[in-house]
Amino acid sequence: MAPLRQIIPMRPEDEIEVREIHAVCHPGLVQRPPFWYFAHPTIVFILAGRLVGFTSFTLTVMPGFGSTLYGMDVCV
């Protein structure tokens, strides 16, 4: 039996739901291009077996600051 709440890396089968949530949270914005959610690591939030949110991020090195995690999107 799966836990009631999970935060896990996005799986390929989650992409349709992630795109649907993005469209609801950001009406009017253009959808991300194919493979975007895999190029920018994405974690999903699952509640009672249903994907209810996600966040995407990227890692970079900023001169003068060092390693930086940059949040690309958050949708719930």
Backbone as JSON Lines, residues from 0, in Angstrom:
{"i":0,"aa":"M","n":[0.84,-1.18,0.0],"ca":[0.0,0.0,0.0],"c":[0.88,1.25,0.0]}
{"i":1,"aa":"A","n":[0.6,2.16,-0.92],"ca":[1.39,3.4,-1.04],"c":[1.06,4.34,0.12]}
{"i":2,"aa":"P","n":[2.06,5.12,0.56],"ca":[1.8,6.1,1.61],"c":[0.76,7.12,1.15]}
{"i":3,"aa":"L","n":[0.08,7.75,2.11],"ca":[-0.94,8.75,1.8],"c":[-0.35,9.94,1.05]}
{"i":4,"aa":"R","n":[0.87,10.35,1.46],"ca":[1.54,11.5,0.82],"c":[2.92,11.07,0.35]}
{"i":5,"aa":"Q","n":[3.29,11.53,-0.84],"ca":[4.61,11.23,-1.37],"c":[5.15,12.45,-2.1]}
{"i":6,"aa":"I","n":[6.44,12.66,-2.01],"ca":[7.15,13.62,-2.84],"c":[8.23,12.8,-3.52]}
{"i":7,"aa":"I","n":[8.11,12.67,-4.85],"ca":[9.0,11.78,-5.6],"c":[9.44,12.45,-6.9]}
{"i":8,"aa":"P","n":[10.53,11.97,-7.51],"ca":[10.91,12.48,-8.83],"c":[9.81,12.17,-9.85]}
{"i":9,"aa":"M","n":[9.61,13.07,-10.77],"ca":[8.6,12.87,-11.81],"c":[8.96,11.66,-12.66]}
{"i":10,"aa":"R","n":[7.96,10.85,-12.93],"ca":[8.12,9.69,-13.81],"c":[7.54,10.04,-15.18]}
{"i":11,"aa":"P","n":[7.97,9.37,-16.25],"ca":[7.43,9.68,-17.57],"c":[5.9,9.66,-17.62]}
{"i":12,"aa":"E","n":[5.28,8.74,-16.91],"ca":[3.81,8.65,-16.92],"c":[3.12,9.8,-16.19]}
{"i":13,"aa":"D","n":[3.88,10.63,-15.47],"ca":[3.31,11.78,-14.76],"c":[3.19,13.02,-15.65]}
{"i":14,"aa":"E","n":[3.83,13.01,-16.82],"ca":[3.93,14.24,-17.61],"c":[2.57,14.81,-18.01]}
{"i":15,"aa":"I","n":[1.63,13.98,-18.39],"ca":[0.32,14.49,-18.8],"c":[-0.34,15.25,-17.66]}
{"i":16,"aa":"E","n":[-0.32,14.68,-16.45],"ca":[-0.92,15.35,-15.3],"c":[-0.17,16.63,-14.93]}
{"i":17,"aa":"V","n":[1.15,16.6,-15.03],"ca":[1.94,17.8,-14.73],"c":[1.57,18.92,-15.7]}
{"i":18,"aa":"R","n":[1.43,18.6,-16.97],"ca":[1.04,19.61,-17.96],"c":[-0.38,20.13,-17.71]}
{"i":19,"aa":"E","n":[-1.29,19.27,-17.28],"ca":[-2.65,19.7,-16.96],"c":[-2.65,20.66,-15.77]}
{"i":20,"aa":"I","n":[-1.87,20.34,-14.74],"ca":[-1.78,21.21,-13.56],"c":[-1.16,22.54,-13.95]}
{"i":21,"aa":"H","n":[-0.11,22.52,-14.77],"ca":[0.53,23.76,-15.23],"c":[-0.49,24.65,-15.94]}
{"i":22,"aa":"A","n":[-1.32,24.07,-16.8],"ca":[-2.32,24.84,-17.54],"c":[-3.35,25.48,-16.61]}
{"i":23,"aa":"V","n":[-3.73,24.78,-15.54],"ca":[-4.69,25.33,-14.57],"c":[-4.05,26.44,-13.75]}
{"i":24,"aa":"C","n":[-2.81,26.24,-13.33],"ca":[-2.12,27.23,-12.48],"c":[-1.66,28.46,-13.26]}
{"i":25,"aa":"H","n":[-1.39,28.31,-14.54],"ca":[-0.87,29.4,-15.36],"c":[-1.71,29.55,-16.63]}
{"i":26,"aa":"P","n":[-2.99,29.91,-16.5],"ca":[-3.81,30.03,-17.71],"c":[-3.23,31.09,-18.65]}
{"i":27,"aa":"G","n":[-3.21,30.76,-19.91],"ca":[-2.71,31.7,-20.91],"c":[-1.23,31.56,-21.19]}
{"i":28,"aa":"L","n":[-0.48,30.9,-20.33],"ca":[0.95,30.71,-20.61],"c":[1.14,29.57,-21.61]}
{"i":29,"aa":"V","n":[2.14,29.7,-22.43],"ca":[2.46,28.65,-23.4],"c":[3.01,27.44,-22.63]}
{"i":30,"aa":"Q","n":[2.59,26.26,-23.05],"ca":[3.1,25.04,-22.41],"c":[4.61,24.9,-22.64]}
{"i":31,"aa":"R","n":[5.26,24.25,-21.72],"ca":[6.69,23.98,-21.85],"c":[6.93,23.05,-23.04]}
{"i":32,"aa":"P","n":[8.1,23.15,-23.69],"ca":[8.38,22.26,-24.83],"c":[8.56,20.8,-24.38]}
{"i":33,"aa":"P","n":[8.5,19.88,-25.34],"ca":[8.71,18.46,-25.0],"c":[10.02,18.26,-24.23]}
{"i":34,"aa":"F","n":[10.01,17.38,-23.29],"ca":[11.16,16.98,-22.47],"c":[11.61,18.06,-21.49]}
{"i":35,"aa":"W","n":[10.92,19.19,-21.43],"ca":[11.32,20.28,-20.54],"c":[11.37,19.8,-19.09]}
{"i":36,"aa":"Y","n":[10.36,19.06,-18.65],"ca":[10.27,18.63,-17.26],"c":[11.34,17.61,-16.9]}
{"i":37,"aa":"F","n":[11.98,17.03,-17.9],"ca":[13.08,16.1,-17.63],"c":[14.43,16.8,-17.73]}
{"i":38,"aa":"A","n":[14.51,17.84,-18.56],"ca":[15.75,18.63,-18.65],"c":[15.93,19.45,-17.37]}
{"i":39,"aa":"H","n":[14.82,19.89,-16.79],"ca":[14.82,20.61,-15.52],"c":[14.18,19.67,-14.51]}
{"i":40,"aa":"P","n":[14.97,19.09,-13.63],"ca":[14.41,18.09,-12.72],"c":[13.1,18.57,-12.09]}
{"i":41,"aa":"T","n":[12.16,17.66,-12.03],"ca":[10.84,17.97,-11.51],"c":[10.48,16.93,-10.45]}
{"i":42,"aa":"I","n":[9.98,17.4,-9.32],"ca":[9.46,16.5,-8.31],"c":[7.95,16.73,-8.22]}
{"i":43,"aa":"V","n":[7.23,15.65,-7.94],"ca":[5.78,15.72,-7.89],"c":[5.3,15.43,-6.47]}
{"i":44,"aa":"F","n":[4.15,16.0,-6.14],"ca":[3.51,15.78,-4.85],"c":[2.27,14.95,-5.1]}
{"i":45,"aa":"I","n":[2.2,13.79,-4.46],"ca":[1.07,12.88,-4.62],"c":[0.35,12.79,-3.28]}
{"i":46,"aa":"L","n":[-0.96,12.98,-3.33],"ca":[-1.81,12.92,-2.15],"c":[-2.91,11.91,-2.42]}
{"i":47,"aa":"A","n":[-2.99,10.9,-1.58],"ca":[-4.01,9.86,-1.7],"c":[-4.03,9.25,-3.11]}
{"i":48,"aa":"G","n":[-2.83,9.03,-3.68],"ca":[-2.71,8.39,-4.98],"c":[-2.94,9.3,-6.17]}
{"i":49,"aa":"R","n":[-3.15,10.59,-5.93],"ca":[-3.4,11.53,-7.03],"c":[-2.31,12.59,-7.07]}
{"i":50,"aa":"L","n":[-1.78,12.87,-8.25],"ca":[-0.77,13.9,-8.42],"c":[-1.47,15.26,-8.28]}
{"i":51,"aa":"V","n":[-1.06,16.04,-7.28],"ca":[-1.73,17.31,-7.01],"c":[-0.83,18.53,-7.15]}
{"i":52,"aa":"G","n":[0.45,18.34,-7.4],"ca":[1.35,19.48,-7.56],"c":[2.73,19.04,-7.97]}
{"i":53,"aa":"F","n":[3.54,20.04,-8.33],"ca":[4.92,19.74,-8.75],"c":[5.76,21.0,-8.61]}
{"i":54,"aa":"T","n":[7.07,20.8,-8.64],"ca":[8.02,21.89,-8.74],"c":[9.18,21.44,-9.63]}
{"i":55,"aa":"S","n":[9.66,22.37,-10.43],"ca":[10.8,22.11,-11.32],"c":[11.94,23.05,-10.92]}
{"i":56,"aa":"F","n":[13.15,22.59,-11.14],"ca":[14.3,23.42,-10.76],"c":[15.46,23.15,-11.7]}
{"i":57,"aa":"T","n":[16.46,23.97,-11.59],"ca":[17.7,23.75,-12.33],"c":[18.86,24.11,-11.41]}
{"i":58,"aa":"L","n":[19.98,23.53,-11.66],"ca":[21.2,23.83,-10.91],"c":[22.17,24.54,-11.84]}
{"i":59,"aa":"T","n":[22.83,25.54,-11.33],"ca":[23.8,26.28,-12.14],"c":[24.91,26.8,-11.23]}
{"i":60,"aa":"V","n":[25.95,27.28,-11.83],"ca":[27.03,27.94,-11.09],"c":[26.99,29.42,-11.46]}
{"i":61,"aa":"M","n":[26.79,30.27,-10.48],"ca":[26.75,31.71,-10.72],"c":[28.08,32.31,-10.29]}
{"i":62,"aa":"P","n":[28.76,32.99,-11.21],"ca":[30.04,33.6,-10.87],"c":[29.9,34.5,-9.63]}
{"i":63,"aa":"G","n":[30.79,34.31,-8.71],"ca":[30.77,35.1,-7.49],"c":[29.88,34.54,-6.39]}
{"i":64,"aa":"F","n":[29.02,33.59,-6.74],"ca":[28.12,33.01,-5.74],"c":[28.3,31.51,-5.58]}
{"i":65,"aa":"G","n":[28.72,30.83,-6.65],"ca":[28.9,29.39,-6.59],"c":[27.66,28.64,-7.05]}
{"i":66,"aa":"S","n":[27.52,27.42,-6.58],"ca":[26.4,26.58,-6.98],"c":[25.09,27.19,-6.52]}
{"i":67,"aa":"T","n":[24.12,27.18,-7.43],"ca":[22.83,27.8,-7.14],"c":[21.7,26.9,-7.64]}
{"i":68,"aa":"L","n":[20.7,26.69,-6.81],"ca":[19.49,25.99,-7.21],"c":[18.47,27.06,-7.54]}
{"i":69,"aa":"Y","n":[17.92,26.99,-8.75],"ca":[16.99,28.0,-9.22],"c":[15.64,27.34,-9.43]}
{"i":70,"aa":"G","n":[14.63,27.77,-8.7],"ca":[13.28,27.23,-8.87],"c":[12.66,27.74,-10.14]}
{"i":71,"aa":"M","n":[12.23,26.81,-11.01],"ca":[11.66,27.18,-12.3],"c":[10.15,27.35,-12.22]}
{"i":72,"aa":"D","n":[9.48,26.57,-11.4],"ca":[8.03,26.58,-11.36],"c":[7.55,25.87,-10.12]}
{"i":73,"aa":"V","n":[6.42,26.29,-9.61],"ca":[5.73,25.59,-8.52],"c":[4.25,25.65,-8.84]}
{"i":74,"aa":"C","n":[3.59,24.52,-8.87],"ca":[2.15,24.47,-9.14],"c":[1.51,23.47,-8.18]}
{"i":75,"aa":"V","n":[0.42,23.88,-7.57],"ca":[-0.34,22.98,-6.68],"c":[-1.81,23.14,-7.0]}
